[in-house]
Amino acid sequence: MTQRLHLVFGGELVDPSSTQFKDIDQIDIVGMFPDYDSAHAAWKAAAQRTVDDAHTRYFIAHLHRLRDEELGS
């Protein structure tokens, strides 16, 4: 079975309409997950903790796509 790694991370943005972090040293690395479903659950929990802060946003990075691009497949 192919492993599909996902990274969940987030933090305070310069502007809520952008994806530029205010301070990259303060990025919250939630964790690395072996599949999208577990990454989504972690993303949702992190996002719900910060729902009242419009400048804080969390993301899911599909690391397996980056790895696949390097292999040319």
N, C-alpha and C positions, 0 to 999 in steps of 0.2 A: 504494500500500500504506500502511495506517495505521501510524503509529509508536506503539509501546507502551512508553513509558519506564518504567524501574524503577530505584530507588535502593537500594543495599545499604549498610547502616550498622550499627554496633553499639558495644558498650562494656560497662563494668561496671555491673551493676544493684544497687540497694539490697538487694534480696532476690531470690533465684532464681525465686520464684513470682510476681514482679511484672514489670511492664515499665517501671518508673521507674528512670532512670539515676542513678547515684551522683553523677556530675559531668558535666554536659552539655558543659563545655569540653573534656572528654577523649573525646568520641564519635569513633569511628573511621569516617570516611566512606570506604568502599571504592571507590565509584564509581557512575556512572550508566550504564545499559545499555539498548540498543535493543530488547531482547526478554527474555522470561522465562527462556529457556534459558541465555543468557549471564549473567543476573543470578543464577540458581540456582547455576551453576558458581562464580561469585565468592563467593556466600554460603557455599557448602559449603567452599571453600578457607579462608575466614576462620574459619568455625566449627571446622574441624578443627585450625587453628593454636592455638585456645584451648580445646580439648576438656577439658583437665585443670582448667580454672577454671570452676567451677559458677556463678559470679556474672557471667560474661561471656557475652553473647548477641548474635547478629546477626539482622537483620531484612531483609526485602525489602518496600519500599514501592512499590505500584503507582501511580505518578504519573499515568499515563494515565487512571486512574479519577477522580482529582481534577480533572483538566483537563476530562473529559467532564461531570462534575457541574456545573461552571461554565457550560458551554454549554447545559445543560438536556437533554442527550441521554444 
